Amino acid sequence: MLSFLPPMPSEVMETLKTKFKQRRKALGYTQPELASRSGVSLGSLKRFERFGQISLESFLKLALVLECLEEFGALCAEEEVMPDSMEDLL
């Protein structure tokens, strides 16, 4: 069934934890190695990969090491308002 509703936070969390785990493995990092490189405790990393629960700061530290931090800079960015006419532009 197609849904036109935005995903629920729990669905986004599930997607993110899965993508981060896949990215970690693609880069060849073990959990202890990623924890060490990021400064995030191994327990926090394991909890994130299993349940999706992590602090924002730890999440961003992992994103930095996994080379995807820049993607989060666009979140909640103000959309540029386009002029409706040439008069508005001038």
C-alpha positions in Angstrom: 0.0 0.0 0.0 1.3 3.4 -1.0 1.4 6.0 1.7 1.4 9.7 1.1 2.1 10.5 4.7 5.7 11.4 5.8 7.6 8.6 7.5 7.2 8.3 11.3 10.2 9.2 13.4 10.6 5.5 14.3 10.8 4.6 10.6 13.5 7.3 10.0 15.4 6.0 13.0 15.3 2.5 11.6 16.5 3.6 8.2 19.4 5.6 9.7 20.7 2.9 12.0 20.6 0.5 9.0 22.4 2.9 6.7 25.0 3.7 9.3 25.7 0.1 9.9 26.0 -0.6 6.2 28.3 2.4 5.8 30.5 1.2 8.7 30.9 -2.2 7.1 31.5 -0.8 3.6 34.4 1.3 5.0 35.7 -1.8 6.7 35.4 -0.6 10.3 34.6 -2.9 13.2 32.4 -1.6 15.9 35.4 -1.1 18.3 37.3 0.7 15.5 34.5 3.1 14.7 34.0 3.7 18.4 37.6 4.6 18.9 37.9 6.7 15.8 34.7 8.7 16.6 35.1 9.1 20.3 31.7 7.4 20.8 31.6 4.7 23.4 31.3 1.2 22.1 28.2 0.7 24.2 26.6 3.7 22.6 27.5 2.5 19.1 26.1 -1.0 19.8 22.9 0.5 21.2 22.5 2.7 18.1 23.1 -0.2 15.7 20.6 -2.4 17.6 17.9 0.0 18.7 18.6 3.3 16.9 19.0 5.2 20.2 21.9 7.6 20.4 22.6 11.2 21.4 22.7 13.8 18.7 26.4 14.6 19.4 27.4 11.0 19.2 25.3 10.6 16.0 27.1 13.5 14.4 30.5 12.2 15.5 29.7 8.9 13.8 28.6 10.7 10.7 31.9 12.6 10.6 34.0 9.4 10.6 31.6 7.7 8.2 32.1 10.6 5.8 28.4 11.7 5.6 28.3 14.7 8.0 27.9 17.2 5.3 24.5 15.8 4.3 23.1 16.9 7.7 24.0 20.6 7.0 21.0 20.9 4.6 18.5 19.8 7.2 15.9 22.5 8.0 17.5 24.9 5.6 15.4 27.8 4.6 14.0 27.5 1.1 15.0 30.3 -1.3 11.9 32.2 -2.2 11.6 32.6 -6.0 10.1 35.8 -7.3 6.7 35.5 -9.0 7.5 38.1 -11.6 10.2 40.4 -13.1 8.8 43.2 -11.0 9.4 41.2 -7.8 12.9 40.3 -9.0 13.8 44.0 -9.6 
